[in-house]
Amino acid sequence: MLYWALIFLVVSIIAGVFGFTGISAATAGIAKILFFIAIVVFLVFLVLALMGGALVL
């Protein structure tokens, strides 16, 4: 998912350079949403891994 966020970020930058501000803003918004979803998924898996590790001890 982080890969797709980076792809949308690159598309946004390229669109901004060429003057397509509407497309640039839309892809930047999508990249931001995907980035925050990736962070939330990472934190959920981190908490689950820490809880699973604590139960084994």
CORSUL-V498630 format. One record per backbone hydrogen bond with DSSP energy under -0.5 kcal/mol. NH is the residue of the N-H (numbers start at 1). CO is the residue of the C=O. Records with the same first field share a line. If there is no record, write none. Layout:
NH: CO ; CO
//
This chain:
5: 1
6: 2
7: 3
8: 4
9: 5
10: 6
11: 7
12: 8
13: 9
14: 10
15: 11
16: 12
17: 13
18: 14
19: 16
20: 15
21: 19
24: 20
25: 21
26: 22
27: 23
28: 24
29: 25
30: 26
31: 27
32: 28
33: 29
34: 30
35: 31
36: 32
37: 33
38: 34
39: 35
40: 36
41: 37
42: 38
43: 39
44: 40
45: 41
46: 42
47: 43
48: 44
49: 45
50: 46
51: 47
52: 48
53: 49
54: 50
55: 51
56: 52
57: 53
//
